[in-house]
Amino acid sequence: MPDIVEVVQEIAEEMRQRPDRGEVATYIPELAGVDPNQFGLAVIDTEGHVAAAGDCDVPFSIQSVSKVFTLTLALGKVGDRLWSRVGREPSGSAFNSIVQLEYEHGIPRNPFINAGAIAVTDVILSGHKPREALGEILRFMRFLADDPAIAIDEAVAASEQRTGFRNAALANYMKSYGVLENPVDYTLGVYFHHCALAMSCRQLAMAGRFLAQRGKHPVTGLSVVQPERARRINAVMLTCGHYDGSGEFAYRVGLPGKSGVGGGILAIAPGKASIAVWSPGLDASGNSHLGRIALEALTRRMGWSIFGA
């Protein structure tokens, strides 16, 4: 098998030299000023070995990658009852589409589009004050990544709150159907803040390890989720993790993955590794342009596609 350290360094150098870098997200003002020339990649295998290159230790706004972890928390809280409030099907629509939500009577298509993640956040919030719910999410991320330094970028959260009119429309629409239980402002506040988590590729790859290891926390050996639930979270990541670019990602990369408009992608090679890549420039679907290209190169060279080498 190729040496993973060499492969990661080669890919990072190839990405550094590419002129096609996509476009940074501009609809969140705090993200508009991020340097598109940055690129980081970190791979952590099931033995705990780390291969990392580029800007792998630079914190970035993980945005929708946080939805993997809020889904995990919500399933831990209410189990499969969650699926009565949010579906599991690919959307085929933009991540902030309201048309689909109207057509399907306020039930979001999956937990990774904005409406679905807002509904999931509402489940975590129930029975808590917003600050308590946010504290639970932050503690969970620090536990998974084994890093107490992980924090929320308050400037990004405030920027999203000032400009999040489409998300407010989605939340109010779901509230009208009884999908949300809590005050819309509370649910949105928690949602904007967990999307504003700042993490590096290394930290994000650390946090995703349980999904590569049948639900176990690799440091403590404790079960984060049962193996079946880890498998199912990975399945939803594969089919829905890249919005209306999910099919293309599965076709080219062949791994469960979740993207964010901050340019990060968390990808899971089950039984092999947790992978985080970051390149701020996005493609037309709102997914990291070079991030996807780098992951395609990685899975091809390592033979890690879940569909066979």
Secondary structure, DSSP 8 states (H G I E B T S, - for coil): ---HHHHHHHHHHHHHH-S---B---SSHHHHTS-TT--EEEEEETT--EEEEESTTS-EE-GGGHHHHHHHHHHHHHGGGGGGTS--S---S-TT-SHHHHHTTT--S-TTSHHHHHHHHHHHHTTS-HHHHHHHHHHHHHHHHT-TT-EE-HHHHHHHHHH-HHHHHHHHHHHHTT---S-HHHHHHHHHHHHTEEE-HHHHHHHTHHHHTTTB-TTT--BSS-HHHHHHHHHHHHHHTTGGGHHHHHHHT-S-EEE-TTSEEEEEETTTEEEEEE---B-TTSSBHHHHHHHHHHHHHHT--TT--
